[in-house]
Amino acid sequence: MSKKISASDAKNNFGGLLDDVAALGRVDIVKHGRLVAVVLSPRAFESSLAEGVAEANDIQWGKKHMIPLEHARAARMLNRPSTFDED
């Protein structure tokens, strides 16, 4: 069982997020209707590894961003620096 919360709710009520993760095992965080993060309890994480959902050696944290990591900070800025590459 999991729960969906907004990114702003997760930020503003981090303690509540941790309580929900501890109780439910998984909380999905959405921003503008798009899933942006999944928070798992240690038990749920270990369970997913045991079920073969992800092998410990195959986890590639941060490798599948929608925005290249080198452009992520500039993408969040209201006024982009002049060095921002417009491909």
N, C-alpha and C positions, 0 to 999 in steps of 0.2 A: 504494500500500500504506500502511496506517495501523496504529496501535497504540492500544489503550485502556488507560488507567491511572486509578487512583483519584486524587481530589483530594488526599488526604493523602500518597500516594506522590509526586505532583507537587511538593507543598510540601516534603516531607522530602528529596527527591532532585532538586532543581532542575537541577543540573549534568547528571544522567543524562537528565532530560527534554530538555534542550537537545541532548545528544548524539543522542538518539533522533530528534528533529525534524530535525537535520542529516542523519542517515542515511536516514530514511524519508520525510521531507517533510511528514508530518502525524501529530499525536498527538491523540487524543480524550481529554478528561478527564471522568470521570464521578464523580458524587457521589450516593450512595444509589440507584444504578442509573439515574440520569438524566444525559444528556449536558449538561454545564454550560459547557464551553469546547472550542475547537479551536485548537491551536497549529500554525501553518504556517511552513515555511521560506520565506525570501524567494523562492526559485525556484518553490515550489508556489503561493505567493500570486500571483506574476506570471503563472504559467501559468493559474490560475483566471480572472484578469482577461482574459487573451488569449482564453480559450475562451468568454468571454461569461457566465460564471457570475455575475459581479458587475461592474458598471461602476464605475469609480473615483468618479464623481460620485454614484452611487446608494447607496454604502455609508453606512449610518446606524448607526454604532457606538453601542451603548448604548440604542437606541430600542425594543428588543423584549424587555425584561426581563419576567419573570413577575410580579414585584413592582414596583409603582411606585417609581421612584428615591427619592422623598421618604420612603418607608416602609421602604426596604431596610435601613437601619441599625437601625431599631427592630425589624424582623423578626428580626435576629440577636441581639438582646438577650434575656437570660433574664428580666430584670425590666424590663418596658416602662415608659417614662416616663408620667406621668399625662396628658400632652398628646397621647398617641398616639390617633389618631382611629379609632374602631371603627365602620366603615361597615357 
